[in-house]
Amino acid sequence: MIKLHGREYRIPQSKTVVICLDGSDPRYVDDAIDCGAAPTLARWRSEGFYKVGEAWVPTFTNPNNLSIVTGAPPRVHGISGNFYLDESTGEARPLSGASDVRGETVLTKLVERGVEVAVVTAKKKLLAMLDPGKNAFSAENAVKEATDLVGRPAPDVYSADCSLFVLDLTVALLDRVTLVYASTTDYVQHKHDVGSSGARDFYQAIDARLAKLDALGARVVLTADHGMNAKTKSDGTPRVTYLEPLVGPQARVILPITDPYVVHHGALGGAAMVYLNGADARAVTAALEAADGVEAVLDRATAASKFELPIDRIGDLMVLGTKGAVLGRSAEAHDLSAVGLGLRSHGALHERHVPIISNRPAPAWAKARALRNSDAFAIALDQ
C-alpha cells in the first residue's frame, strides 16, 4: 500500500494501464460505441465500468494530467495551466518542468516500492513532469528504442497517428513493465466534431488498441483531461473575445492554454488570467462581465477556492468563456492562419465532462459518488 495526498493505493499485482485520452469529450466515446465503431468500449461499458466524471478547471492538458497522476487537485500539485505568470520575476513561462510540480506522483511512489512503471506521452512537453525515471517515452521525436518497439517511424505530432503510436508503444511495453501511464494528443478532437468520419475512424483505431490491452490481461482505466467544443461564428470563423482592449494597458492578460502546439488552437481557449498591476479591479471586472463571450469573472481568492487552484499561480482575476467562444489577448497577438475555419477548443466549464471507463467492474465507492479524472489511479489500483 502507498499513501499520497490523503489517499491510499494498492501495489498492482497484475498488468495495469491508465490512459488519458486527450480531449475525449464523452460524446465522442458514446458516438463511437453507438455507431458500432468501438466494440471493445461497448463491451467495457456493459461489463466493466463507465461513468461521466469531471476534469479540473481550467480544463487544460497540464493541470489535468498532473491531477490524474497525483490523485489530487491543482492546489496540491501546483500546475494551474499550461502557462502562467511568475509574479516574482514578471516572466510568463510554461508550467512544464519537473521543478514546477509540487509533491510526488503515484508513479514515483510506485517506483519507490519497486514497481516497474512506464510513461508514454504524445507531446514531449508533458514528459518532464510525468517522468518516473527509466521507461519514459514521447511519441514526438520518439527515440530509436520506441520506434523499434512499435515497428514504425515517429509520427508527426499533428496527426491521429501520434496518439495511436502512444497506445501501440503502451502495448509493447507491457512485456517488460507492470504499469503504464499513457497520455495521447487531442489533435483529432480539435479538428473533427463528434459524429464525423474523422472522429469515428480515430476512435475505431483507438478501440483496436484497447482490445489488444484487454487481450493481454491488463486492467485498463481510461479517462480524459478535458472535453472539446466548437468555438465558431455561423460562417465557421473563430468566435474570439479579445481581453486586452477590455482591461486596458495597465493590466496584463495571460492565456494558460498557451503551449508550443499553436496549430491545435492558436493559443485560444476558454480561460484567461488577468493581472491588474494597479488597475481598478471593479472597473476591469465590470468591463469583462459585460463582454460577449465571457461567462464568469472571479477574483483570485474565489477562483482558488472554487476550483482548488494554487493561489500563487493564478491571476488577480480568472475569466471563463462561454460554451461557443474563446478568449484571446488581442487580434495582433494571435496568428489564426493555421487554425482556419472550424476552431474547436477547451478550457472553460463547458469542457469539464470526461469519461471514466474501465474494462473491469469498479469498486463500490466509484459507483456510489461523483468522480473526477483524478480518481483514475484509485480505481485502477483498488483491485
Residue pairs with C-beta under 8 A, 6 or more apart in sequence:
1 8
1 9
1 10
1 11
2 8
2 9
2 11
2 106
2 109
2 110
2 112
2 113
3 9
4 70
4 71
4 72
4 103
4 104
4 105
4 106
4 109
5 70
5 71
5 72
5 76
5 103
6 72
7 71
7 72
7 378
9 71
9 106
9 109
9 110
9 377
9 378
9 381
9 382
10 381
10 382
10 383
11 110
11 113
11 115
11 381
12 110
12 115
12 178
12 179
12 219
12 380
12 381
12 383
13 383
14 178
14 217
14 218
14 219
14 383
15 174
15 178
15 179
15 216
15 217
15 218
15 219
16 178
16 179
16 180
16 218
16 219
16 220
16 380
16 381
17 170
17 174
17 179
17 180
17 181
17 182
17 213
17 218
17 219
17 220
17 221
17 380
18 68
18 179
18 180
18 181
18 182
18 220
18 221
18 222
18 223
18 376
18 377
18 380
19 167
19 170
19 181
19 182
19 183
19 184
19 220
19 221
19 222
19 223
20 64
20 65
20 68
20 181
20 182
20 183
20 184
20 223
20 224
20 225
20 373
20 376
21 163
21 184
21 206
21 222
21 223
21 224
21 355
22 61
22 122
22 163
22 183
22 184
22 185
22 186
22 189
22 224
22 225
22 226
23 185
23 186
23 188
23 189
23 190
23 224
23 225
23 226
23 227
23 228
23 346
24 186
24 189
24 222
24 224
24 227
24 354
24 355
25 189
25 194
25 224
25 227
25 228
25 229
25 351
25 353
25 354
26 52
26 227
26 353
26 354
26 355
27 194
27 227
28 189
28 194
28 199
28 203
28 228
29 38
29 41
29 203
29 355
29 357
31 194
31 195
31 199
31 200
31 203
32 38
32 41
32 199
32 200
32 203
32 204
32 207
33 41
33 42
33 45
35 195
35 200
37 200
37 201
37 203
37 204
37 207
38 203
38 204
38 206
38 207
39 207
39 211
40 207
40 208
40 210
40 211
40 214
41 203
41 207
41 210
41 357
44 50
44 210
44 357
44 358
44 359
45 357
47 359
47 361
48 357
48 358
48 359
48 360
48 361
48 362
49 356
49 357
49 358
49 360
49 361
49 362
49 366
49 367
49 379
50 355
50 356
50 357
50 358
51 355
51 356
51 362
51 366
51 367
51 371
52 353
52 354
52 355
52 356
53 223
53 353
53 354
53 355
53 356
53 370
53 371
53 372
53 373
53 375
54 352
54 353
54 354
54 370
54 371
54 372
54 373
55 64
55 67
55 224
55 225
55 226
55 227
55 351
55 352
55 353
55 354
55 372
55 373
56 63
56 64
56 67
56 73
56 74
56 307
56 308
56 352
56 372
56 373
56 374
57 271
57 307
57 320
57 348
57 349
57 352
58 80
58 81
58 256
58 257
58 269
58 270
58 271
58 307
58 318
58 320
58 347
58 348
59 225
59 226
59 227
59 270
59 271
59 346
59 347
59 348
59 349
59 351
59 352
60 81
60 82
60 225
60 226
60 256
60 257
60 269
60 271
60 346
60 347
61 82
61 123
61 126
61 186
61 225
61 226
61 259
62 79
62 81
62 82
62 95
62 96
62 125
62 126
62 129
62 259
63 74
63 77
63 79
63 80
63 81
63 82
63 95
64 224
64 225
64 226
64 373
65 126
65 129
65 130
65 183
65 225
66 74
66 77
66 79
66 101
66 105
66 129
66 130
67 73
67 74
67 77
67 372
67 373
67 374
68 181
68 223
68 225
68 373
68 374
68 376
68 377
69 105
69 106
69 107
69 130
69 181
69 377
70 76
70 77
70 103
70 104
70 105
70 106
70 374
71 106
71 374
71 375
71 377
71 378
72 103
72 374
73 307
73 308
73 309
73 374
74 80
74 307
74 308
74 309
74 310
75 304
75 308
75 309
75 310
75 311
76 102
76 103
76 308
77 101
77 102
77 103
77 105
78 95
78 100
78 101
78 102
78 103
78 310
78 313
79 95
79 100
79 101
79 129
79 310
79 313
80 95
80 256
80 309
80 310
80 313
80 314
81 95
81 256
81 257
81 271
81 273
81 313
82 94
82 95
82 96
82 125
82 256
82 257
82 258
82 259
83 92
83 93
83 94
83 95
83 254
83 255
83 256
83 257
83 258
83 259
84 92
84 93
84 95
84 254
84 256
84 273
84 313
84 314
85 91
85 92
85 252
85 254
85 273
85 275
85 315
86 92
86 93
87 275
87 312
92 254
94 125
94 258
94 259
95 313
96 125
96 126
96 128
96 129
96 259
97 128
97 129
98 128
98 129
98 131
100 129
101 129
102 310
105 130
105 132
106 377
106 381
107 117
107 119
107 130
107 132
107 179
107 181
108 132
108 133
110 117
110 132
110 179
111 117
111 132
111 133
115 178
115 179
116 135
116 176
116 177
116 178
116 179
117 132
117 133
117 135
117 177
117 178
117 179
117 180
117 181
118 132
118 135
118 136
118 137
118 170
118 173
118 177
118 179
118 180
118 181
119 127
119 130
119 131
119 132
119 135
119 136
119 137
119 180
119 181
119 182
119 183
120 137
120 138
120 139
120 166
120 169
120 170
120 173
120 180
120 181
120 182
120 183
121 127
121 130
121 137
121 138
121 139
121 140
121 166
121 182
121 183
122 138
122 139
122 140
122 157
122 162
122 163
122 165
122 166
122 183
122 184
122 185
123 138
123 139
123 140
123 157
123 185
123 259
123 261
124 138
124 140
124 141
125 259
125 260
126 138
126 183
127 136
127 137
127 138
130 136
130 181
130 183
135 173
135 176
135 177
137 143
137 145
137 146
137 169
139 146
139 154
139 155
139 157
139 162
139 163
139 165
139 166
139 169
139 185
140 154
140 157
140 162
141 154
142 150
142 154
142 155
142 165
142 169
146 154
146 169
147 153
147 154
149 169
149 172
149 173
150 165
150 168
150 169
150 172
152 165
154 165
155 161
155 162
155 164
155 165
156 162
157 185
157 187
157 261
158 187
158 261
158 263
158 264
159 187
160 187
160 188
160 198
160 201
160 202
160 205
162 184
162 185
162 187
163 184
163 185
163 187
163 188
163 202
163 206
164 205
164 206
164 209
166 182
166 183
166 184
166 185
167 182
167 184
167 206
167 209
167 210
167 213
168 209
169 182
170 180
170 182
170 209
170 213
171 209
171 212
171 213
171 216
173 180
174 180
174 213
174 216
174 218
183 225
186 226
186 228
186 264
186 346
187 264
188 198
188 199
188 202
189 199
189 228
189 344
190 228
190 264
190 265
190 344
190 345
191 198
191 342
191 344
192 198
192 199
192 202
193 199
193 230
193 342
193 344
210 220
210 222
210 359
213 220
213 359
214 220
214 359
218 359
219 358
219 359
219 360
219 380
219 383
220 358
220 359
220 360
220 380
221 356
221 357
221 358
221 376
221 377
221 379
221 380
222 355
222 356
222 357
222 358
223 354
223 355
223 356
223 357
223 373
223 376
224 354
224 355
224 373
225 354
225 373
226 346
226 347
226 351
226 352
226 354
227 346
227 350
227 351
227 352
227 353
227 354
228 344
228 345
228 346
228 351
229 323
229 324
229 344
229 345
229 346
229 350
229 351
230 324
230 342
230 343
230 344
231 238
231 239
231 240
231 268
231 270
231 324
231 325
231 326
231 343
231 344
231 345
232 238
232 239
232 324
232 341
232 342
232 343
233 239
235 341
236 341
236 342
237 341
237 343
238 266
238 268
238 326
238 336
238 339
238 343
239 293
239 324
239 325
239 326
239 343
240 268
240 293
240 325
240 326
240 327
240 328
240 331
240 334
241 291
241 292
241 293
241 294
241 321
241 325
241 326
241 327
241 328
242 327
242 328
242 329
242 330
242 331
243 253
243 272
243 274
243 288
243 291
243 319
243 327
243 328
243 329
244 253
244 329
244 330
244 333
245 330
246 284
246 287
246 288
246 291
247 253
247 274
247 279
247 284
247 287
247 288
248 279
248 284
250 276
250 277
250 278
250 279
251 274
251 275
251 276
251 277
251 279
251 284
252 274
252 275
252 277
253 272
253 273
253 274
253 275
253 329
254 272
254 273
254 274
254 275
254 315
255 267
255 268
255 269
255 272
255 273
255 327
255 328
255 329
256 269
256 271
256 272
256 273
256 347
257 265
257 267
257 268
257 269
257 270
257 271
257 345
257 346
257 347
258 267
259 267
262 335
262 338
263 338
263 339
265 326
265 339
265 343
265 344
265 345
266 334
266 335
266 336
266 338
266 339
266 343
267 328
267 334
268 326
268 327
268 328
268 334
268 339
268 343
268 345
269 321
269 326
269 327
269 345
269 346
269 347
269 348
270 320
270 321
270 325
270 326
270 327
270 345
270 346
270 347
270 348
270 349
270 350
270 351
271 318
271 319
271 320
271 321
271 327
271 347
271 348
272 315
272 318
272 319
272 321
272 327
273 314
273 315
273 317
273 318
273 319
274 284
274 288
274 315
274 316
274 317
274 318
274 319
275 315
275 316
276 284
276 316
276 317
281 299
281 316
281 317
284 317
285 297
285 299
285 317
288 294
288 297
288 317
288 319
289 297
292 325
293 321
293 322
293 325
293 326
293 327
294 319
294 320
294 321
294 322
294 325
294 327
295 320
295 321
295 322
295 348
295 349
296 319
296 320
296 349
297 317
297 318
297 319
297 320
298 306
298 317
298 318
298 320
299 316
299 317
299 318
300 311
300 314
300 315
300 316
300 317
300 318
301 311
303 309
303 314
303 317
303 318
304 310
304 311
304 314
307 318
309 318
319 327
320 348
320 349
321 327
321 347
321 348
322 348
322 350
323 348
323 350
326 343
326 345
326 347
327 347
328 334
336 343
354 373
356 366
356 371
356 373
356 375
356 376
356 379
358 379
358 380
362 379
362 382
363 379
363 382
365 382
366 375
366 378
366 379
366 382
